[in-house]
């Protein structure tokens, strides 16, 4: 795809080198703004969002698993007791 577009119409950015107004604005022939370039994927913010989303779900899953294990152990205990009492 890069070969089909004229070089003056294509901006190739390596994200590992960073992305900011300094890379984008000259390509668009616009002045560089005074404000910072917005960063939407800051690691701390991302981890906080994921933790806020996952924490209640993990707790609910653990409670459901615990209830299922407890019920299974209860049924197995009852069946084992019935089996050994009859012998």
Secondary structure, DSSP 4 states (H G I P E B T S, - for coil): -GGGS-GGG-----GGG---HHHHHHHHT-PPPSSPPP-S--HHHHHHHHHHHHHHHHHHHHHHHHHHHHHHHHHHHHHHHHHHHH-
